[in-house]
Amino acid sequence: MTIWCILWGVVVAQFFLISWMQKKKCDQREAAGLPRNPIDYSMEGKFHESGAEVHGENGLQDMTDKENIYFQYLL
C-alpha cells in the first residue's frame, strides 16, 4: 500500500512539474515574439504546408528541449 501511495504521489508531482515547465516555455516563446501556444497540426487528418517561419532558424539544429523554443511538453 505504501508503494502504491508513493507511486501516485510521484505521478501527481510529475503532472505539476510538467505544467510548470510548459508555462515557462510559453513565457519564453511570448518573450521572443512568438505565439504563446502554437497550433500543432501533426495530429490532424489534413495535410498542412509549414512555412520557413516555423522551422527556419531551429529546424535541423541539435538542441535540447530547454534550448528549443518550439518544443512543447505534452500532458
C-alpha positions in Angstrom: 0.0 0.0 0.0 2.9 2.3 0.8 4.5 1.8 -2.6 1.1 2.5 -4.3 0.8 5.8 -2.4 4.3 6.8 -3.3 3.6 5.9 -7.0 0.6 8.2 -7.1 2.5 10.9 -5.3 5.2 10.8 -8.0 2.5 10.9 -10.8 0.8 13.9 -9.3 4.2 15.7 -8.7 5.2 14.9 -12.3 1.9 16.5 -13.6 2.6 19.7 -11.7 6.2 19.8 -12.8 5.4 19.4 -16.5 2.6 22.0 -16.1 5.1 24.4 -14.6 7.7 23.7 -17.3 5.1 24.3 -20.0 4.2 27.6 -18.5 7.9 28.7 -18.5 8.2 27.6 -22.2 5.1 29.6 -23.1 6.6 32.7 -21.4 9.9 32.1 -23.2 8.1 32.0 -26.6 6.0 35.0 -25.8 9.1 37.0 -24.8 10.6 36.1 -28.2 7.6 37.5 -30.0 6.1 34.1 -31.0 2.6 32.9 -30.2 2.2 31.7 -26.7 0.5 28.4 -27.7 1.4 27.4 -31.3 -1.1 25.2 -33.1 0.1 21.6 -33.6 -1.1 20.3 -37.0 0.7 16.9 -36.7 -2.3 15.1 -35.3 -4.9 16.3 -37.8 -6.2 14.3 -40.7 -5.4 17.0 -43.2 -2.0 18.0 -44.7 -0.8 21.5 -43.8 2.1 23.1 -45.5 4.6 24.6 -43.0 6.4 27.7 -44.0 10.0 28.7 -43.4 9.0 30.7 -40.3 8.2 27.6 -38.4 11.4 25.6 -38.9 13.7 28.2 -40.4 16.1 29.0 -37.6 16.0 25.9 -35.4 14.7 23.2 -37.8 17.7 20.9 -38.1 19.9 22.1 -35.2 20.9 19.7 -32.5 19.3 21.3 -29.4 18.0 20.1 -26.0 14.3 20.6 -25.0 15.2 23.7 -22.9 17.1 25.3 -25.8 14.5 24.7 -28.5 11.8 27.4 -28.3 9.4 25.3 -30.4 9.4 22.3 -28.1 6.2 21.7 -26.2 5.7 19.4 -23.2 2.7 17.1 -23.6 0.4 16.1 -20.7 
